[in-house]
Amino acid sequence: MCGIVGYIGPKQAQQVLREGLQRLEYRGYDSAGVVTIGDNATLLRAKGKVAELEQKIEEHPTTDGIGIGHTRWATHGEPSEPNAHPHHVGDIYLVHNGIIENYKDLKQQLEAYEFASETDTEVLAALIDSLYKRADVKLENAVAQALKLVEGTYGISVVSQKEPHKIVVARKGSPLIVGVGDEETVIASDAAALIAHTNDAIYLKDGEIAVCTAGNVEVMNLDEQPISAVVEKIETNLEAIEKQGYDHFLIKEIMEQPDTLRSTLSGRVVKEQNLLRLGGLNMSEEELRAVKHIFVVACGTASYAGQLASYYIEQFCDDVTIRNEVASELRYRSFNVPSNSIAIFVSQSGETADTLACLNEMKARGVRCLGIVNAVGSTIAREVDGGVYVHAGPEISVASTKAFTSQVSALLLVGLVMAQAKGIEPKVIEQYINEFDALPGEIQAVLDRHDEIRQVAERYKDYDNAIFMGRDTLFPTAMEGALKLKETSYIHTEGQAAGELKHGSIALVDDRFFEVAFIDEHRLFEKTMSNVIEVNARGGHVMVITNSTRDIDAETVVRIESQLQLLTPLVLNVVSQLFAYYIAVARGNDVDQPRNLAKSVTVE
Ligand code: F6R
């Protein structure tokens, strides 16, 4: 949520920042701004998308070699120009991700200042400025002293005209990466804005401050003691974060799934030996055998991935119970952790605030924590005791698609490796390995039928309400399908257990609703069909997505040909991903950046 960029070096900072903000726009897109420092400071801010800011940059170009920029997802104060970052107070220009929780108290203490915005960020800028005014205080000293007074989370980047050759950055709970190039330093909250310039980067840790000059970075802690920082290689390349001819990132990412899934499985499924292996769990066979309880903690799509995988794992690990928990709930409720528990945190971004808070709570309780994470080097990936990178590549579209498929698969790998240690029958492993082998091809076959699914979407694009339903593994699939359609098309959708319909929701069935039923030939076919018949009987508009060849009485039936017995939901889900995409396009929506949303929810 929100994106930060910064640049110091020989290039024109405004252009580097503009390009960086375009790449980070998916992190927040209600306002944007940049400041560059030369003989004067040039501060430009605009409500709306980065394109609005670009117009201002064209009208007020500078050749300055230092600057910071921001793209915002509003927390304190509506999207507007005064609330947009950078905030300017006294000698300080500041951009900020996160939330300053005690900003009201701090504001009261900063009586000498008049505030032009409703933001917590402007208060932090004033606080730094008040400390910077003291004699012999350098920018980094003022930042360190201010951050000691702050409660909350931050990733910040600060510049001042008094010291025009440095950018000071700091983080706590909100990511910041410092790219170190030849004679230039690039700052970003996300690697996507760095890799056009350098692949060498320092991932700041919580409580660290970096003083960045052109091509040089010095890191210290809040006590202003120097820290030696490690420069790491960012593995992503530019190609992976570009649309490559597709109209939208969403369709590119849906279409990539056969390949991204192969990356998830690569080296981990050893067909010749009928074996699954995971290098990063950091658990011995004995420790895996001892596991009796698993907490799976996540938000949104990642939580549906967790729920779907849990259906399988509890089936093949018959001495393990799984609790799926939505992180925003778990973090504030009382819960008990039985002995022999582990916790698994599922997150595409690896930065989701609620998921991270639960990870910290579990660690404090001494629970072994594993991560199923896509973003390499992200906070959750760094904080867990072990885990699996899903290797789905950068996901830029706000709606998560390829990450879901890979998360489910990676969770299954963890479950199966545990089951292997517990002595599962080899033929069960063999069946999963065969299914994993066939899965990318089956997903490809669905993708090849995208035109047909576009035509089906055309039929349903004008409805305002929908219910997605399924049983067993197709219940989380229905919830995920409903979420995908809801967030991209703004059609009101609910995902339901098909058996629950008659406990309330069937009252909604009328001409303004349509129902999507996922039906698996091999699991509870008749039961789900009876729910479809109940809706038909009340004049409902039912669309069935199925792997069955049987006769099905429904307004629309999308059939996929599948040899799979187990992993069918991951194929049917691709149908509903395409369906959601084409409806969103048909409704003229901003497909990659749906209204009010942002990728990577770093505030709670
Ligand atoms: C939906 C979506 C969100 C995320 C959720 C968790 O398409 O993208 O529901 O799944 O915000 O995000 P991560 O996986 O980054 O923790």
Residues whose N, C-alpha, C, O or C-beta is under 5 A from the ligand:
A	BS01	F6R	C299 G300 T301 A302 V346 S347 Q348 S349 G350 T352 V398 A399 S400 S600 V601
